[in-house]
Amino acid sequence: MDERYNPRELEPRWQKYWEDHNTFNTGTEGDKEKFYCLEMFPYPSGRIHMGHVRNYAIGDVIARYKRMKGFNVLHPMGWDSFGMPAENAAIKHGVHPSKWTYENIEYMKTQLKRLGLSYDWSREIATCNPSYYRWNQWFFIKMLEKGLAYRKSSYVNWCSSCETVLANEQVINTQCWRCDNVVVQKELFQWFLKITDYADELLKGCDDLTGWPEKVVVMQKNWIGKSHGVEVDFPVDGVAEKIRIFTTRPDTLFGATFICLSPPHPLAKQLVADQAALEKITAQYGKVDEKIGLFTGHYCINPMTRKKIPVYVANFVLMEYGTGAIMSVPAHDQRDFDFAKEYGLPVMVVIQPAENSAGAGIVPGQECGQPQGLPLQEAYVEAGLLVNSGEFTGMQSEAAKEEIITYIEKKGLGKKVVNYKLRDWGISRQRYWGTPIPVVYCEKCGIVPVREADLPVILPEDVKFTGTGGSPLLVAESFLKTSCPTCNGPARRETDTMDTFVDSSWYFIAYCLGLNNLKFEQGVAVPELKYWMPVDQYIGGVEHAVLHLLYSRFYTRVVRDLGLTDVNEPFINLLTQGMVIKDGAKMSKSKGNVVDPNYLIEKYGADTSRLFTLFAAPPEKDLEWSDKGVEGAYRFLSRIWNLAFKYSDRPDGKALAGSDEVSSEVRGLLRKTHQTIRKVTSDIERELHFNTAIAALMELANEMSSFEPKEDRDYTAFSFALESMVLMLAPFTPHLAEELWAGISRGRGCVSEQAWPVWDEEMVREDEVELVIQVNGKMRGKITVAAGLPEESLKEAALGDAKTAESIAGKQIRKVIVVQGRLVNIVVG
């Protein structure tokens, strides 16, 4: 081996070796236990960034470690390659989205290979490849057959800049998640997937996600949002209509002083005379930052009080939740309170704290007023005693809920129901670069799915991108005109394409077969899915905690119900890695704080880049960038190289047994080596704390550097420590480990094929330990004692120490506390 560490020379050589030998390709043969490790695949934007480096380095450590532990590891990679950026590039630069995308894929693939990631590239997928998206279309048709896909007119989130629909989850603070343009409401016919059919199962399944971060599970539960409540009918005064509302607070029904309808509610058009005013408020629909109301001119009857209350249309009431109408109780809901204050509507208190309930009543002369005393400054939202609530007055509010529901059902006023916040998934997108929805429109037969034999419906290449007028598919005659699969008459293709989250909702299933082997048949279980699924370790950003993960859980259940697998949950363990921070902010081009991975690899090598990102912080925490930290990682690897070079021609590293007669220095090095094996193994296995594992390797390097071998047994011990070090470095810095292993192992194969080292429990035990001595909790000294001494002997040793004797001279010893093997605390009075 060379005298100097030269990553620019050795790293490409080992990358070529792995590729030439298909080192990381895997199959289902053999009797090894499987392990499926997966990082969320990237959008091919053109270049990887340090967030990618961190994410993929984390996954690679796990995959390489598990392979060395004897598992059959699947570690694939692909490209989430449909989406708006490719269309924007086509408009801006005049390059077809396909060309732009595939050029980016090739460049990023080269970058990923330069990082030394142990991917099985034979399973690579790109979601824009027709061989992939034909199965998007197949799944859609199967869902259409099962009633899980349907089309309806609805108000949708519309981004006028992207000229497409956005899911609720893609609207961030009223803005488009891609371009930050303000989102408005627009009525369109849209395709939906009926994820709500799986709402209860998805919610119950959250209890099985024991390998997920608790915060992510909570986010999933909250998004599904199961709520128990009651639907109640409020008759419209003077009109033969009833407004059905849903509420989780039946205990506040007596306090409902007005009703609010969602702008798309069918009764809104019927009750509002001023249609122009209704259109104006409809344009503001869903903008929760500003609460806007419109009085319909009508009243309805509160069925509990039999009093008339006004009916409003309000922009903040969502048609998708409950019934699209809410009863408003301003005394006990802050949003309703603010609305009532803005529009001068009455407030009726019906719940008070128990200590304030006496004397509560309606202000004289008002139909609906406040209790005697000072006016409310804000809504009272806590539990308490019911007041002004008819026969339920005086009851505890929580107990009253069930009593009032029983009363409502007995009187025929409504019924008890369960509702979910989760809405059906709108997948229609008015853009080109996505999966064509496989249906046609026939004047005779209506909506007809494309025949399975005719899949995939392929995107046409001969389209023009102008940036105006919506999707170019709208004017692509060669694509639009087709024949009906049923009657063979003239038909028109659907021009909407699928939300790109469809692509990423089952890609982990596709990896199990590989792009060239994708084939599904309803009711026929897929052996590869039975072998590989579910994913054992999934890694990605917490920003996908709702969107991608929920859709993936839904799709996995659909695939199960099509008879292809028996798996319910797609991911056993989930790691959400932190961001990479520089100069106090997340790395981004707009902030000018980006570090180019290519620059790092050129200057320091991929192994240094990997080591720094893994050492600087635990994977779930944010990583603060440090140029000095990068340089420190490079110095550490150079140091290991120098140690290996210095002793590369010495005896190989067979282990010495604990019973062997060796010097105290040799025993110390062997003990530290075995302790490090145990520590690194534990840190990887337990919580993926690679930073502390690397710190342990640095400690072992210190011990090795201070060790001076003089005779054969010394060299044998050092060689064992060096080989163990190289094996433990292999998941973190694979190129360096391969090169060092080739130099010291004397033809025992490449390091990627070696077994993970095992520690000897006997060799781990310390002969002596350092004991901290405290007096009243303050450290007064340290002493060295034999390991394993009983408590009384430790007390005697501490009290017999000269410095300790000085500290407690003339004082009464009240207690002596012993923490075995660590400290003795002497409490004196």
C-alpha positions in Angstrom: 0.0 0.0 0.0 1.1 3.6 -0.6 2.6 5.7 2.1 0.1 8.5 1.8 -3.7 8.4 1.9 -4.9 9.4 -1.5 -8.7 9.1 -1.8 -8.8 10.6 -5.3 -7.0 7.6 -6.6 -8.4 4.8 -4.5 -12.1 5.7 -4.3 -12.8 5.5 -8.1 -10.9 2.2 -8.2 -13.0 0.6 -5.6 -16.2 1.9 -7.0 -15.3 0.3 -10.3 -14.5 -3.0 -8.5 -17.9 -3.0 -6.9 -19.7 -2.2 -10.1 -17.7 -4.8 -12.2 -18.3 -7.5 -9.6 -22.0 -6.7 -8.9 -21.0 -6.7 -5.3 -24.3 -5.3 -4.0 -26.8 -7.0 -6.4 -29.1 -9.3 -4.5 -31.7 -12.0 -5.1 -34.1 -14.1 -3.0 -32.1 -17.3 -3.2 -30.3 -18.8 -0.1 -31.3 -19.2 3.5 -30.1 -15.8 4.9 -32.5 -13.6 6.7 -33.6 -10.7 4.6 -33.1 -7.0 5.4 -34.7 -4.3 3.2 -33.0 -0.9 3.7 -34.4 2.1 1.8 -33.9 5.8 1.7 -36.6 8.0 0.1 -35.7 8.4 -3.5 -34.8 11.8 -4.9 -36.4 14.1 -7.5 -33.8 14.4 -10.3 -33.3 18.1 -10.0 -29.8 18.0 -11.4 -27.4 17.8 -8.5 -27.3 16.2 -5.1 -26.9 18.4 -2.0 -25.5 17.7 1.5 -29.0 16.7 2.7 -28.9 13.9 0.1 -25.3 13.0 1.2 -26.4 12.7 4.9 -29.6 10.7 4.1 -27.9 8.2 1.8 -24.8 7.8 4.0 -27.1 6.9 6.9 -28.9 4.2 4.9 -25.6 2.9 3.5 -24.1 2.4 6.9 -27.2 0.3 7.9 -27.1 -1.7 4.7 -23.4 -2.4 4.8 -23.5 -3.3 8.5 -26.4 -5.7 8.1 -24.7 -7.3 5.1 -21.6 -7.9 7.3 -23.9 -9.3 10.0 -25.0 -12.0 7.6 -28.3 -10.6 6.2 -29.4 -10.8 2.6 -29.7 -7.0 2.1 -31.9 -5.2 -0.5 -30.7 -1.6 -0.9 -32.1 -0.1 -4.1 -32.2 3.4 -5.6 -34.4 5.1 -8.2 -35.9 8.4 -9.2 -39.1 10.2 -8.4 -39.0 11.7 -11.9 -42.4 13.2 -12.8 -43.3 16.7 -11.7 -43.5 20.4 -12.5 -39.8 21.4 -12.5 -39.3 19.4 -15.7 -42.1 21.3 -17.4 -40.8 24.6 -16.1 -37.4 23.7 -17.6 -39.1 22.9 -20.9 -40.8 26.3 -20.9 -37.7 28.2 -19.9 -35.0 26.4 -21.9 -37.0 24.8 -24.7 -35.8 21.3 -23.8 -38.3 18.4 -23.5 -39.1 17.3 -20.0 -37.9 13.8 -20.8 -34.5 14.9 -22.0 -34.1 17.2 -19.1 -35.1 14.5 -16.6 -32.9 11.7 -18.0 -29.9 14.0 -18.3 -30.3 14.9 -14.6 -30.7 11.3 -13.7 -27.4 10.4 -15.3 -25.5 13.2 -13.6 -27.0 12.5 -10.2 -26.4 8.8 -10.6 -22.7 9.5 -11.2 -22.7 11.7 -8.1 -24.3 8.9 -6.0 -21.8 6.4 -7.2 -18.9 8.7 -6.3 -20.2 8.5 -2.7 -19.6 4.7 -2.6 -23.2 3.8 -1.8 -23.9 0.1 -1.8 -27.0 0.2 -4.1 -28.3 -2.6 -6.2 -28.5 -0.6 -9.4 -30.0 -3.6 -11.3 -33.3 -2.6 -9.6 -33.2 1.1 -10.5 -36.5 2.6 -11.4 -37.6 6.0 -12.8 -41.2 6.8 -12.3 -41.4 8.6 -15.7 -40.5 5.4 -17.5 -43.6 3.9 -19.2 -42.6 0.5 -17.8 -43.2 1.9 -14.4 -46.2 4.2 -14.9 -48.2 1.5 -16.8 -48.6 0.0 -13.3 -49.8 3.3 -11.9 -52.5 3.1 -14.6 -53.2 -0.6 -13.8 -53.7 0.1 -10.1 -56.0 3.0 -11.0 -58.1 0.8 -13.2 -58.3 -1.8 -10.4 -59.4 0.9 -8.0 -62.0 2.1 -10.4 -63.4 -1.4 -10.7 -63.5 -1.7 -6.8 -65.2 1.7 -6.4 -62.0 3.2 -4.9 -61.5 5.7 -7.8 -64.3 8.1 -8.9 -64.8 11.4 -10.6 -66.8 14.4 -9.3 -67.1 18.1 -9.5 -65.6 19.8 -6.5 -63.9 23.0 -5.4 -60.2 22.4 -5.5 -57.0 24.2 -4.5 -55.8 25.9 -7.7 -52.4 27.3 -8.3 -52.7 29.8 -11.2 -48.9 29.8 -11.6 -48.5 26.0 -11.9 -52.0 25.9 -13.5 -52.8 22.8 -11.6 -54.8 21.4 -8.7 -53.1 20.9 -5.3 -54.0 18.4 -2.5 -54.8 20.0 0.8 -51.5 18.7 2.1 -49.7 20.7 -0.7 -51.1 24.0 0.4 -48.8 25.5 3.0 -50.1 28.6 4.7 -52.4 29.4 1.8 -49.5 29.0 -0.7 -48.4 26.5 -3.3 -45.8 24.1 -1.8 -43.8 24.3 -5.1 -43.9 27.9 -6.2 -45.3 29.8 -3.1 -48.0 31.3 -5.3 -51.3 32.1 -3.4 -53.8 29.3 -3.8 -57.4 30.0 -4.8 -60.5 27.9 -5.0 -61.8 26.7 -8.4 -64.6 24.3 -9.3 -63.5 21.4 -11.5 -64.3 17.8 -12.3 -61.6 15.8 -10.6 -60.5 12.2 -10.0 -60.3 11.0 -6.4 -59.0 7.9 -4.7 -61.2 6.8 -1.8 -58.6 6.7 1.0 -61.5 7.4 3.4 -62.6 3.8 3.0 -59.4 2.8 4.8 -59.5 5.7 7.4 -60.3 3.5 10.4 -57.8 0.8 9.4 -55.1 3.4 8.8 -55.8 4.9 12.3 -55.8 1.6 14.1 -52.6 0.6 12.2 -50.8 3.6 13.8 -50.7 1.5 17.0 -48.5 -1.0 15.1 -45.9 1.6 14.1 -43.7 1.0 17.1 -40.6 1.5 15.1 -41.6 5.0 14.0 -40.9 8.3 15.8 -43.7 9.1 18.2 -44.2 12.6 16.6 -44.7 11.1 13.2 -47.3 8.6 14.5 -49.1 11.5 16.2 -49.1 13.5 13.0 -50.6 10.5 11.1 -53.3 10.1 13.7 -54.1 13.8 13.8 -54.4 14.0 10.0 -56.8 11.1 9.9 -58.6 12.9 12.7 -61.3 10.5 14.0 -64.0 12.2 16.0 -67.1 11.0 17.7 -70.1 13.3 17.6 -73.7 13.8 16.5 -75.4 15.0 13.3 -78.4 17.3 14.1 -81.0 18.9 11.8 -81.7 22.6 12.0 -85.0 23.3 10.1 -84.8 26.5 7.9 -87.6 28.9 8.9 -90.1 29.4 6.1 -88.4 27.0 3.7 -88.9 23.2 3.5 -85.3 22.5 4.1 -83.1 21.3 7.0 -79.5 22.1 7.6 -77.7 19.1 8.9 -74.7 19.9 11.1 -72.0 17.7 12.6 -70.6 18.5 16.1 -68.3 16.9 18.6 -69.7 19.2 21.2 -73.4 18.3 21.8 -73.0 19.7 25.3 -72.9 23.2 23.7 -76.0 22.8 21.4 -78.0 25.2 23.6 -75.4 27.8 23.0 -75.6 27.7 19.2 -76.6 31.3 18.1 -76.0 31.1 14.4 -75.3 28.6 11.6 -72.5 28.8 9.0 -72.6 27.0 5.6 -69.6 26.3 3.4 -69.7 28.3 0.2 -70.0 25.1 -2.0 -72.9 23.8 0.2 -75.9 23.1 -2.0 -78.2 25.3 0.2 -75.9 28.3 -0.1 -77.0 29.0 -3.7 -80.6 28.4 -2.7 -80.7 30.6 0.3 -78.5 33.6 -0.9 -80.3 36.0 -3.1 -77.1 38.0 -4.0 -75.3 35.5 -6.2 -72.5 38.0 -7.0 -71.8 38.3 -3.2 -71.8 34.5 -2.9 -69.3 34.2 -5.8 -67.1 36.7 -4.1 -67.0 34.8 -0.8 -66.6 31.5 -2.7 -63.3 32.9 -4.2 -62.1 33.3 -0.6 -63.1 29.7 0.3 -60.6 27.9 2.5 -58.5 30.9 3.4 -58.5 30.4 7.1 -56.3 33.4 7.9 -59.3 35.8 7.2 -62.8 34.9 8.3 -65.4 36.3 6.0 -69.2 35.8 6.3 -72.3 36.5 4.3 -75.8 36.6 5.8 -78.1 34.5 3.7 -81.2 36.5 4.8 -82.6 33.3 6.3 -83.0 31.9 9.8 -83.2 28.3 11.1 -84.5 26.8 14.3 -82.2 25.6 17.0 -83.9 22.3 17.8 -82.8 22.4 21.5 -84.0 26.0 22.3 -86.6 26.3 19.5 -85.3 29.8 18.9 -84.5 31.3 15.5 -80.9 31.8 14.7 -79.3 33.4 11.6 -77.7 31.4 8.7 -74.5 32.7 7.3 -72.1 31.5 4.5 -68.5 31.5 5.8 -65.3 31.0 3.9 -63.6 29.0 6.7 -66.2 26.2 6.7 -64.9 23.3 4.7 -67.4 21.2 2.6 -65.1 18.2 2.9 -65.4 17.9 6.7 -68.6 16.8 8.4 -71.6 18.0 6.5 -70.3 21.3 5.2 -72.4 23.2 7.8 -71.5 24.0 11.4 -73.4 25.3 14.4 -71.6 28.2 15.8 -71.2 28.5 19.6 -69.2 31.7 20.2 -69.1 31.4 24.0 -67.2 28.1 23.7 -65.3 28.2 20.4 -62.7 30.9 19.8 -63.2 31.0 16.0 -66.9 31.4 16.5 -66.3 34.0 19.1 -64.1 36.1 16.8 -66.7 35.7 14.0 -69.6 36.8 16.3 -67.6 39.8 17.5 -66.9 40.8 13.8 -70.6 40.5 12.7 -72.3 41.6 15.9 -73.9 38.2 16.6 -75.2 37.1 20.1 -73.1 35.0 22.6 -74.8 32.6 24.9 -72.8 30.9 27.7 -73.9 27.4 28.4 -70.9 26.0 30.2 -69.2 27.6 33.2 -66.5 26.5 35.7 -68.2 24.8 38.6 -67.2 27.6 41.1 -68.9 30.2 38.9 -72.1 28.4 38.0 -74.3 29.9 40.7 -76.5 32.8 39.5 -75.7 32.4 35.8 -78.5 33.5 33.5 -79.5 35.5 30.5 -79.1 39.3 30.6 -82.6 40.7 30.9 -84.2 41.9 27.7 -82.0 39.8 25.4 -83.2 36.7 23.5 -79.6 35.3 23.6 -77.3 37.0 26.0 -74.3 36.5 28.3 -74.4 35.5 31.9 -74.8 38.3 34.5 -71.5 40.0 35.2 -68.7 41.2 32.8 -68.9 40.3 29.1 -66.7 37.5 27.8 -63.3 38.5 26.6 -62.7 35.2 24.9 -64.4 31.8 24.5 -64.5 29.5 27.5 -63.4 26.1 26.0 -62.8 24.0 29.1 -65.1 21.5 30.8 -67.5 22.6 33.5 -71.2 22.7 34.5 -74.0 23.2 32.0 -76.1 26.4 32.4 -78.9 27.8 30.3 -79.3 24.2 29.0 -82.9 23.2 29.8 -83.2 19.9 31.6 -79.5 19.4 31.3 -78.6 22.4 33.4 -76.3 21.5 36.3 -74.8 18.5 34.7 -71.0 18.0 34.2 -70.4 18.9 30.5 -68.5 15.7 29.7 -71.3 13.5 31.2 -73.9 15.6 29.4 -72.6 14.8 26.0 -74.0 11.3 26.0 -77.2 12.3 27.7 -77.8 14.9 25.0 -77.0 12.5 22.2 -79.5 10.0 23.6 -82.1 12.8 23.8 -81.5 13.9 20.2 -81.8 10.3 18.9 -84.9 9.6 21.0 -86.6 12.8 19.7 -85.6 12.1 16.1 -83.5 15.3 15.8 -80.4 13.6 14.6 -78.0 10.6 15.1 -74.7 9.7 16.7 -71.9 9.4 14.1 -68.2 9.0 13.6 -66.4 11.4 11.3 -62.8 11.7 10.0 -60.8 14.8 9.1 -59.2 12.7 6.4 -60.6 13.5 2.9 -60.5 11.5 -0.3 -57.3 12.0 -2.2 -57.8 14.2 -5.3 -55.2 13.0 -7.8 -56.1 15.0 -11.0 -53.4 17.4 -12.1 -53.6 19.8 -15.1 -50.1 19.2 -16.3 -48.2 17.2 -18.9 -45.3 15.6 -17.1 -47.2 12.9 -15.1 -48.9 9.6 -15.5 -51.9 9.9 -17.9 -55.1 8.8 -16.2 -56.3 5.8 -18.2 -59.9 6.6 -19.1 -61.6 7.9 -22.2 -64.9 9.8 -22.6 -67.4 8.4 -25.1 -70.6 10.2 -26.0 -72.4 6.8 -26.1 -70.7 4.9 -23.3 -69.6 7.7 -20.9 -66.5 7.2 -18.9 -64.7 4.0 -20.0 -61.4 2.7 -18.6 -58.6 1.8 -21.1 -58.2 -2.0 -21.7 -55.4 -3.5 -19.6 -54.0 -4.9 -22.8 -53.6 -1.3 -24.2 -51.5 -0.1 -21.2 -49.5 2.0 -20.9 -51.2 5.1 -22.2 -48.0 6.9 -23.1 -47.4 10.6 -23.0 -47.0 12.0 -26.5 -43.6 13.5 -27.4 -44.8 16.0 -30.0 -46.1 18.7 -27.7 -45.3 22.3 -27.3 -44.6 24.0 -23.9 -45.6 27.7 -23.9 -46.2 28.3 -20.2 -49.8 29.5 -20.9 -53.1 27.8 -21.4 -52.7 24.9 -19.1 -51.5 21.4 -20.0 -50.2 20.9 -23.6 -52.2 17.7 -23.7 -55.3 19.8 -24.1 -54.3 20.6 -27.7 -52.3 17.4 -28.6 -54.7 16.0 -31.2 -52.7 12.8 -31.6 -53.2 12.1 -28.0 -56.7 13.4 -27.5 -58.5 11.5 -30.3 -58.9 7.7 -29.7 -61.6 5.1 -29.9 -63.9 3.8 -27.2 -62.8 0.4 -25.7 -66.4 -0.6 -25.4 -68.2 0.5 -28.6 -65.1 1.4 -30.8 -66.7 4.7 -31.6 -64.9 8.1 -31.4 -63.7 9.0 -27.9 -61.6 11.6 -26.1 -58.8 10.8 -23.7 -58.6 12.2 -20.2 -56.0 15.0 -20.3 -55.4 15.2 -16.5 -52.4 13.4 -15.2 -51.9 11.8 -11.8 -50.5 13.5 -8.7 -46.8 12.6 -8.4 -47.5 11.2 -4.9 -49.1 8.3 -6.7 -45.7 7.4 -8.1 -44.0 7.4 -4.7 -46.8 5.5 -3.0 -45.7 2.1 -4.2 -42.1 2.4 -5.6 -40.8 0.4 -2.6 -42.9 -2.5 -3.9 -41.5 -2.0 -7.4 -38.0 -2.4 -6.1 -38.7 -5.9 -5.0 -39.0 -7.0 -8.6 -37.0 -4.3 -10.5 -38.2 -2.3 -13.4 -37.7 -4.9 -16.0 -39.6 -7.6 -14.0 -42.7 -5.6 -13.0 -45.8 -7.7 -13.5 -48.9 -8.0 -11.5 -52.1 -10.0 -11.9 -55.0 -9.5 -9.5 -55.4 -12.3 -7.0 -51.9 -13.7 -7.7 -49.5 -13.3 -4.8 -46.0 -12.0 -5.8 -43.3 -14.2 -4.4 -40.8 -11.3 -4.3 -43.2 -9.2 -2.2 -43.6 -12.1 0.2 -39.8 -12.3 0.6 -38.8 -8.7 0.8 -41.8 -6.7 2.1 -42.2 -4.9 4.4 -39.2 -2.5 4.3 -37.2 -3.1 7.5 -35.6 0.4 7.7 -37.0 3.5 5.9 -35.1 6.8 6.0 -36.2 10.3 5.0 -37.2 13.8 6.0 -39.9 14.5 8.6 -41.5 16.8 6.0 -43.1 13.6 4.5 -44.7 12.6 7.8 -48.2 13.1 6.4 -48.2 13.2 2.6 -46.0 10.4 1.4 -46.2 8.1 4.4 -50.0 8.1 4.6 -50.4 7.5 0.9 -47.9 4.7 1.0 -49.8 3.1 3.9 -53.0 3.4 1.9 -51.5 2.0 -1.3 -50.0 -1.0 0.5 -53.4 -1.9 1.8 -54.9 -1.6 -1.7 -52.1 -3.9 -3.1 -52.9 -6.3 -0.3 -56.6 -6.3 -1.1 -55.8 -7.0 -4.8 -54.3 -10.2 -3.6 -50.7 -9.4 -4.4 -49.3 -9.5 -0.8 -50.4 -10.0 2.7 -48.5 -7.0 4.1 -50.5 -4.3 5.9 -47.8 -1.7 6.8 -45.0 -0.8 4.3 -42.3 0.3 6.8 -41.4 -1.4 10.0 -38.8 1.2 11.2 -38.7 4.8 10.2 -35.8 7.2 10.8 -36.5 10.9 10.0 -33.1 12.5 9.7 -32.4 16.1 10.7 -31.5 19.0 8.3 -28.1 20.2 7.4 -27.6 23.7 8.9 -25.0 26.3 7.9 -24.7 29.8 9.3 -27.8 29.2 11.4 -30.1 28.3 8.5 -31.0 25.2 6.4 -28.7 25.0 3.4 -30.3 26.5 0.3 -29.3 28.3 -2.8 -31.5 31.3 -1.9 -29.5 31.8 1.4 -26.2 31.3 -0.3 -25.0 28.8 2.2 -24.8 25.6 0.1 -21.8 23.4 0.2 -21.2 21.5 -3.1 -20.7 17.7 -2.4 -18.5 17.6 -5.6 -16.1 20.1 -4.1 -15.8 18.0 -0.9 -15.3 14.8 -2.7 -12.6 16.3 -4.9 -10.7 17.9 -2.0 -11.2 15.3 0.8 -12.8 12.2 -0.7 -16.2 10.6 -0.3 -15.3 8.8 2.8 -14.4 12.1 4.6 -17.7 13.6 3.4 -19.6 10.5 4.7 -17.7 10.4 8.0 -18.3 14.1 8.8 -22.1 13.9 8.2 -22.3 10.8 10.3 -20.1 12.0 13.2 -21.3 15.7 13.5 -24.7 14.8 15.1 -27.1 11.9 15.8 -29.0 11.2 12.6 -32.4 12.4 13.9 -30.9 15.8 14.9 -30.0 18.8 12.8 -26.4 18.8 11.7 -24.5 22.1 12.0 -22.0 22.4 9.2 -18.3 22.9 10.2 -15.4 23.2 7.8 -13.1 22.4 10.7 -15.2 19.2 11.3 -14.6 18.1 7.7 -10.9 18.7 8.1 -10.9 16.8 11.4 -12.6 13.8 9.7 -9.9 13.8 7.0 -7.1 13.9 9.6 -8.6 10.9 11.4 -8.8 8.8 8.3 -5.2 9.8 7.4 -4.2 8.8 10.9 -5.7 5.3 10.4 -4.0 5.0 7.1 -0.6 5.9 8.7 -1.1 3.3 11.4 -1.9 0.6 8.8 1.0 1.5 6.6 3.4 1.5 9.6 2.5 -2.1 10.5 1.3 -3.5 7.2 4.0 -6.2 7.0 3.5 -7.6 10.5 1.6 -10.8 11.6 -2.1 -11.0 10.9 -4.8 -10.4 13.5 -5.8 -13.7 15.0 -7.5 -13.0 18.4 -5.7 -13.7 21.6 -7.8 -15.5 24.2 -8.4 -14.0 27.6 -6.4 -16.9 29.2 -3.3 -16.1 27.2 -0.3 -14.8 29.2 0.4 -11.3 27.8 1.7 -8.0 29.1 -0.6 -5.5 30.8 -0.1 -3.2 27.7 -1.2 -5.9 25.3 -4.1 -6.8 27.6 -5.1 -3.2 27.7 -5.1 -2.9 23.9 -7.1 -6.1 23.5 -9.6 -5.0 26.1 -10.1 -1.7 24.4 -10.6 -3.4 21.0 -13.2 -5.8 22.4 -14.9 -2.9 24.2 -15.0 -0.9 21.0 -16.5 -3.8 19.1 -19.2 -4.0 21.7 -19.8 -0.3 21.8 -20.0 0.3 18.0 -22.3 -2.8 17.6 -24.6 -1.5 20.3 -24.7 2.1 19.0 -25.6 0.9 15.5 -28.1 -1.7 16.6 -29.8 0.2 19.3 -30.5 3.7 18.1 -28.4 4.2 15.0 -26.2 6.6 16.9 -23.3 6.6 14.5 -21.7 9.7 16.0 -21.0 7.9 19.3 -19.9 4.8 17.4 -17.4 6.8 15.5 -16.2 8.5 18.7 -15.5 5.0 20.1 -13.4 4.2 17.0 -11.5 7.4 17.6 -10.8 6.4 21.2 -9.5 3.0 19.9 -7.3 4.9 17.4 -5.8 6.8 20.3 -5.0 3.6 22.2 -3.5 2.1 19.1 -1.3 5.2 18.5 0.2 5.0 22.0 0.8 1.3 21.8 4.5 0.3 21.0 4.7 -3.4 19.9 8.1 -5.0 20.6 7.6 -8.8 20.2 5.4 -11.1 18.1 2.5 -11.2 20.6 2.5 -7.4 20.7 2.3 -7.3 16.9 -0.4 -9.9 16.8 -2.5 -7.9 19.3 -1.9 -4.7 17.3 -2.8 -6.4 14.1 -6.0 -7.7 15.7 -6.9 -4.2 16.8 -6.2 -2.8 13.3 -8.2 -5.5 11.5 -11.1 -4.9 13.9 -10.8 -1.1 13.3 -10.9 -1.6 9.5 -13.9 -3.9 9.7 -15.8 -1.5 11.9 -14.9 1.4 9.6 -16.2 -0.5 6.6 -19.9 0.7 6.8 -18.8 4.3 7.4 -15.8 4.7 5.1 -16.0 1.8 2.7 -13.3 2.9 0.2 -10.6 3.4 2.9 -11.7 0.1 4.5 -11.4 -1.8 1.3 -8.0 -0.5 0.5 -6.6 -1.1 4.0 -8.1 -4.6 4.1 -6.5 -5.4 0.8 -3.2 -4.3 2.4 -3.4 -6.2 5.7 -5.7 -9.2 5.2 -3.3 -11.2 2.9 -5.8 -12.3 0.3 -8.9 -12.9 2.4 -11.3 -11.2 0.0 -12.7 -7.7 -0.1 -13.9 -6.1 3.2 -17.5 -6.0 1.9 -17.6 -9.8 2.1 -16.3 -10.0 5.6 -18.2 -10.8 8.8 -18.7 -8.2 11.4 -16.3 -8.6 14.3 -17.5 -10.2 17.5 -16.3 -9.2 21.0 -15.3 -11.6 23.7 -17.2 -10.9 26.9 -14.2 -12.1 29.0 -11.9 -9.7 27.3 -14.2 -6.8 27.8 -14.0 -6.9 31.6 -11.7 -4.3 33.2 -8.9 -5.5 35.5 -9.0 -2.1 37.3 -11.4 0.7 37.4 -11.1 4.4 38.2 -13.2 5.3 41.2 -14.4 8.9 41.7 -14.6 10.0 45.4 -17.1 12.7 46.3 -17.7 14.5 49.6 -21.2 15.8 49.9 -21.6 15.5 46.1 -18.4 17.4 45.2 -15.4 15.5 43.7 -12.4 15.3 46.0 -10.3 12.8 44.0 -9.9 9.6 42.1 -8.4 6.3 43.0 -7.7 3.1 41.0 -9.1 -0.1 42.4 -9.4 -3.7 41.2 -12.5 -4.3 39.1 -15.4 -6.2 40.7 -14.7 -5.3 44.4 -17.7 -5.6 46.7 -19.3 -2.5 48.1 -17.7 -2.7 51.5 -14.2 -2.9 50.0 -14.9 0.2 47.9 -16.0 2.1 51.0 -12.8 1.1 52.7 -10.7 2.1 49.8 -12.3 5.5 49.5 -12.1 6.2 53.3 -8.5 5.0 53.3 -7.4 7.5 50.7 -5.2 10.2 52.1 -6.8 13.2 50.3 -10.2 11.9 51.3 -9.1 11.7 54.9 -8.1 15.3 54.8 -11.5 16.4 53.4 -13.5 14.7 56.1 -11.2 15.2 59.1 -13.1 16.2 62.2 -16.5 15.7 60.5 -19.2 13.1 61.3 -19.8 10.6 58.5 -23.6 10.3 58.1 -23.8 8.0 55.0 -21.6 6.5 52.3 -23.2 6.0 48.9 -21.6 3.6 46.5 -22.3 3.5 42.7 -20.7 0.2 41.8 -17.5 0.6 39.7 -18.0 4.4 39.3 -18.0 6.5 42.5 -18.2 6.7 46.3 -20.0 9.7 47.8 -19.3 10.4 51.5 -22.0 12.4 53.2 -20.7 14.3 56.2 -22.3 16.6 58.8 
